[in-house]
Amino acid sequence: MTFIAARLNRIKPSPSSMAGQRARELRAAGRDIVGLTSGEPDFDTPPNVCEAVVRAMAASKTKYTDVGGTPELKAAISDKFRRDNELAYGPNEIIVGTGGKQIIFNALMCTVEAGDEVIVPAPYWVSYPDIALLADGTPVVVTCRPEDGFKLRAEDLERAITPRTRWLVLNAPNNPSGATYTHDELRALADVLLRHPHVWVMTDDIYEHVLYDGRRFATIAQVEPALKERTLTINGVSKAYAMTGWRLGYGGAPAPLVKAMVKLQSQSTSNASSISQAAALEALSGPQDFIAGRTRIFQERRDKVVALLNQMPGISCHRPEGAFYVFPSCAGVIGRQTPAGQVLASDNDFVLYLLEAQNLAVLQGEAYGLSPFFRISFATSMEKLEEGCRRLRLACEALR
Ligand SMILES: Cc1ncc(COP(=O)(O)O)c(C=O)c1O
């Protein structure tokens, strides 16, 4: 008998949040840690956003707002969906929450009954399966193979759908693999979904603007308008505008789903911070051109890191198409022995070895549903990336 409810036993703490905390603790204890775990841009929130917030505070925009977001912000989100995604969402089809994460949480809590299935392609962002479990659902993990660019294939989606399927979760550009879907690839998935009208699609487009090599972004309700009536399109300001700490995300969906999510939010956190909403309003409606410049910098870092990784014994790395992570395979180091005599049996072992032997923090692929891989975030300075890669190479070269 414990005071903590059984549902908490179904989930684990977010591995990425925990890794960040562990790196901070080790640093505080005097260790010279290079941390490549953080999923947030190292850039600053744009100055126009900070200035708009000062104005909002001076104008006393510091009170409760409508639970689902201010009318001004919802109008800016509606404009954004039209401008970037050719999607028309009215104010009653938009909800603003405390980060994209809360939108996902709200949606699954509002729709998943015990035993309902949520299809999650792997590798996946760490939180989808655990939020589904909290909602009494059953995550159905579908592995996406490196040889398919870590993308969900239409035939694998078809096979995974059952009468209990509630949602398909799509996330592209993907955390951690960087996979993105072309218009035609989304078309193939949409064709499957059209045959299964009971399945809804949750598309997490939070890395929409972090896309490389001139690729163009597409989202599923845009590719197949007939799916819009059962799609939740999620986005937020964390990644594109370097606003992770402001905690502001949003979703567009059919009005009945939005109404349910607002009801749930009214009994949990209420409105997202009024000041963060003012910040997001400026981010979405102010200048957008700086985003391309930042993406170019991410692309240079990607190219550097991929080149360095592919020179290391036992490591091989694909070239991500978007987002700011690489997800290299460490299959070539599994079974090898560390200088301390430990045989590396998994990506978990490898990641711990990197931390112990080289003070290098990265994340194990197991947390993302695919092994043996690991994730490096390149949302950090070139200098730190080069130092991290130097340590990684030393660790790989020391294996027997
Ligand atoms: C794929 C994905 N979705 C959602 C989020 C959550 O973002 P937010 O800061 O808006 O809650 C993250 C954050 O890392 C992410 O990687």
Ligand as a Chemical Component Dictionary entry (heavy atoms), coordinates in Angstrom:
data_LIG
# 
_chem_comp.id                   LIG 
_chem_comp.type                 NON-POLYMER 
_chem_comp.pdbx_formal_charge   0 
_chem_comp.three_letter_code    LIG 
# 
loop_
_chem_comp_atom.comp_id 
_chem_comp_atom.atom_id 
_chem_comp_atom.alt_atom_id 
_chem_comp_atom.type_symbol 
_chem_comp_atom.charge 
_chem_comp_atom.model_Cartn_x 
_chem_comp_atom.model_Cartn_y 
_chem_comp_atom.model_Cartn_z 
_chem_comp_atom.pdbx_ordinal 
LIG C1 C1 C 0 8.365  16.368 -30.750 1  
LIG C2 C2 C 0 8.096  17.285 -29.623 2  
LIG N1 N1 N 0 6.836  17.625 -29.356 3  
LIG C3 C3 C 0 6.522  18.450 -28.337 4  
LIG C4 C4 C 0 7.518  18.962 -27.537 5  
LIG C5 C5 C 0 7.096  19.853 -26.392 6  
LIG O1 O1 O 0 7.247  21.158 -26.669 7  
LIG P1 P1 P 0 6.651  22.297 -25.733 8  
LIG O2 O2 O 0 7.838  23.035 -25.208 9  
LIG O3 O3 O 0 5.797  23.128 -26.652 10 
LIG O4 O4 O 0 5.836  21.654 -24.667 11 
LIG C6 C6 C 0 8.841  18.621 -27.763 12 
LIG C7 C7 C 0 9.911  19.132 -26.875 13 
LIG O5 O5 O 0 11.010 18.665 -26.847 14 
LIG C8 C8 C 0 9.148  17.774 -28.846 15 
LIG O6 O6 O 0 10.404 17.421 -29.120 16 
# 
loop_
_chem_comp_bond.comp_id 
_chem_comp_bond.atom_id_1 
_chem_comp_bond.atom_id_2 
_chem_comp_bond.value_order 
_chem_comp_bond.pdbx_ordinal 
LIG C1 C2 SING 1  
LIG C2 N1 SING 2  
LIG C2 C8 DOUB 3  
LIG N1 C3 DOUB 4  
LIG C3 C4 SING 5  
LIG C4 C5 SING 6  
LIG C4 C6 DOUB 7  
LIG C5 O1 SING 8  
LIG O1 P1 SING 9  
LIG P1 O2 DOUB 10 
LIG P1 O3 SING 11 
LIG P1 O4 SING 12 
LIG C6 C7 SING 13 
LIG C6 C8 SING 14 
LIG C7 O5 DOUB 15 
LIG C8 O6 SING 16 
# 
